[in-house]
Amino acid sequence: MDQLLTVQQAAARLNTSVRFVRRLVAERRIEFVKVGRHVRISESALTAFVVAGTVAPLTAHDITGRAA
């Protein structure tokens, strides 16, 4: 089982503010677990969020429409 991170720990791993992570949770843009009144985010959910937002770089073919 993945380690469950606090909102503060998740923010530190993303190098963002706690407010940003809380907004992701409120907007249901990241998977989270409720433990009583506390919110926890699994390491795999954090990784999935980063992977989903990753944008591949453009290649020369993408720019010119022909092989480099």
Backbone as CSV, one residue per row, in Angstrom:
resi,resn,N_x,N_y,N_z,CA_x,CA_y,CA_z,C_x,C_y,C_z
1,MET,0.846,-1.190,0.000,0.000,0.000,0.000,0.886,1.247,0.000
2,ASP,0.464,2.248,-0.736,1.194,3.518,-0.802,1.164,4.241,0.542
3,GLN,2.154,5.064,0.734,2.150,5.933,1.903,1.134,7.044,1.668
4,LEU,0.379,7.380,2.697,-0.579,8.474,2.601,0.098,9.748,3.078
5,LEU,0.024,10.781,2.267,0.670,12.051,2.560,-0.349,13.068,3.051
6,THR,0.080,13.930,3.936,-0.763,15.048,4.341,-0.795,16.063,3.202
7,VAL,-1.693,17.004,3.303,-1.772,18.060,2.293,-0.451,18.840,2.265
8,GLN,0.116,19.077,3.424,1.381,19.800,3.503,2.505,19.020,2.828
9,GLN,2.557,17.708,3.053,3.582,16.877,2.428,3.400,16.816,0.913
10,ALA,2.149,16.715,0.459,1.875,16.687,-0.981,2.288,18.014,-1.622
11,ALA,2.015,19.119,-0.959,2.403,20.434,-1.473,3.921,20.535,-1.570
12,ALA,4.615,20.012,-0.576,6.082,20.048,-0.601,6.622,19.206,-1.752
13,ARG,6.024,18.057,-2.001,6.491,17.202,-3.100,6.222,17.833,-4.462
14,LEU,5.120,18.562,-4.580,4.809,19.243,-5.845,5.498,20.598,-5.956
15,ASN,6.105,21.026,-4.861,6.734,22.344,-4.793,5.703,23.445,-5.079
16,THR,4.548,23.309,-4.440,3.458,24.274,-4.586,2.979,24.677,-3.200
17,SER,1.976,25.510,-3.171,1.408,25.925,-1.892,0.387,24.897,-1.402
18,VAL,0.126,24.929,-0.122,-0.905,24.078,0.470,-2.266,24.456,-0.119
19,ARG,-2.463,25.721,-0.355,-3.735,26.198,-0.916,-4.010,25.548,-2.276
20,PHE,-2.966,25.406,-3.108,-3.132,24.781,-4.419,-3.599,23.332,-4.267
21,VAL,-2.977,22.592,-3.369,-3.362,21.190,-3.162,-4.782,21.107,-2.614
22,ARG,-5.134,21.984,-1.694,-6.504,21.989,-1.173,-7.518,22.294,-2.280
23,ARG,-7.149,23.161,-3.214,-8.035,23.459,-4.343,-8.187,22.235,-5.245
24,LEU,-7.093,21.504,-5.478,-7.180,20.269,-6.267,-8.147,19.290,-5.623
25,VAL,-8.094,19.179,-4.316,-8.989,18.285,-3.582,-10.427,18.783,-3.687
26,ALA,-10.640,20.066,-3.460,-11.991,20.638,-3.492,-12.629,20.486,-4.869
27,GLU,-11.816,20.614,-5.915,-12.322,20.493,-7.288,-12.313,19.051,-7.781
28,ARG,-11.901,18.133,-6.898,-11.827,16.701,-7.220,-10.937,16.439,-8.436
29,ARG,-9.853,17.180,-8.534,-8.907,17.004,-9.642,-7.797,16.031,-9.289
30,ILE,-7.747,15.601,-8.024,-6.766,14.612,-7.569,-7.476,13.649,-6.637
31,GLU,-7.077,12.395,-6.723,-7.677,11.376,-5.865,-7.181,11.571,-4.436
32,PHE,-8.079,11.438,-3.482,-7.704,11.602,-2.077,-8.492,10.657,-1.197
33,VAL,-8.044,10.526,0.039,-8.679,9.649,1.021,-9.072,10.498,2.222
34,LYS,-10.283,10.294,2.710,-10.715,10.957,3.927,-10.460,10.008,5.092
35,VAL,-9.722,10.478,6.075,-9.472,9.724,7.302,-10.079,10.559,8.420
36,GLY,-11.328,10.258,8.731,-12.057,11.122,9.657,-12.247,12.478,8.999
37,ARG,-11.759,13.526,9.658,-11.851,14.884,9.098,-10.630,15.235,8.272
38,HIS,-9.640,14.357,8.267,-8.378,14.652,7.605,-8.372,14.172,6.160
39,VAL,-7.655,14.885,5.320,-7.493,14.517,3.921,-6.079,13.986,3.741
40,ARG,-5.955,12.848,3.056,-4.659,12.265,2.755,-4.602,11.953,1.265
41,ILE,-3.421,12.080,0.697,-3.216,11.827,-0.726,-2.145,10.754,-0.851
42,SER,-2.464,9.691,-1.576,-1.493,8.606,-1.727,-0.394,9.027,-2.695
43,GLU,0.771,8.410,-2.523,1.899,8.713,-3.405,1.553,8.392,-4.852
44,SER,0.820,7.297,-5.081,0.457,6.918,-6.455,-0.519,7.923,-7.066
45,ALA,-1.422,8.486,-6.265,-2.354,9.497,-6.779,-1.594,10.762,-7.159
46,LEU,-0.586,11.107,-6.366,0.238,12.275,-6.667,1.019,12.056,-7.957
47,THR,1.584,10.866,-8.105,2.316,10.528,-9.325,1.392,10.544,-10.539
48,ALA,0.191,9.980,-10.397,-0.775,9.963,-11.500,-1.164,11.377,-11.911
49,PHE,-1.319,12.269,-10.933,-1.653,13.661,-11.239,-0.541,14.322,-12.048
50,VAL,0.706,14.083,-11.652,1.849,14.667,-12.361,1.948,14.094,-13.770
51,VAL,1.783,12.787,-13.909,1.867,12.145,-15.226,0.763,12.659,-16.145
52,ALA,-0.437,12.818,-15.609,-1.562,13.306,-16.418,-1.332,14.732,-16.911
53,GLY,-0.574,15.506,-16.154,-0.318,16.890,-16.545,0.969,17.096,-17.311
54,THR,1.694,16.010,-17.566,2.972,16.119,-18.265,2.738,16.331,-19.750
55,VAL,3.418,17.318,-20.303,3.301,17.645,-21.726,4.606,17.277,-22.403
56,ALA,4.507,16.471,-23.451,5.703,16.055,-24.189,6.245,17.236,-24.999
57,PRO,7.570,17.328,-25.146,8.148,18.426,-25.927,7.851,18.258,-27.418
58,LEU,7.859,19.366,-28.120,7.676,19.332,-29.570,8.941,18.818,-30.238
59,THR,8.768,18.123,-31.341,9.907,17.671,-32.138,9.986,18.543,-33.386
60,ALA,11.062,18.423,-34.122,11.204,19.172,-35.363,10.077,18.822,-36.330
61,HIS,9.663,17.560,-36.326,8.569,17.129,-37.200,7.266,17.812,-36.822
62,ASP,7.029,17.987,-35.539,5.810,18.660,-35.073,5.770,20.110,-35.555
63,ILE,6.919,20.748,-35.596,6.976,22.154,-35.951,6.914,22.375,-37.456
64,THR,7.689,21.604,-38.204,7.774,21.820,-39.650,6.823,20.941,-40.447
65,GLY,6.388,19.847,-39.859,5.501,18.937,-40.577,6.252,17.969,-41.456
66,ARG,7.560,17.964,-41.368,8.361,17.020,-42.156,9.496,16.486,-41.274
67,ALA,10.076,15.399,-41.712,11.149,14.780,-40.946,12.370,15.673,-40.898
68,ALA,13.083,15.645,-39.793,14.275,16.502,-39.637,15.432,16.019,-40.444
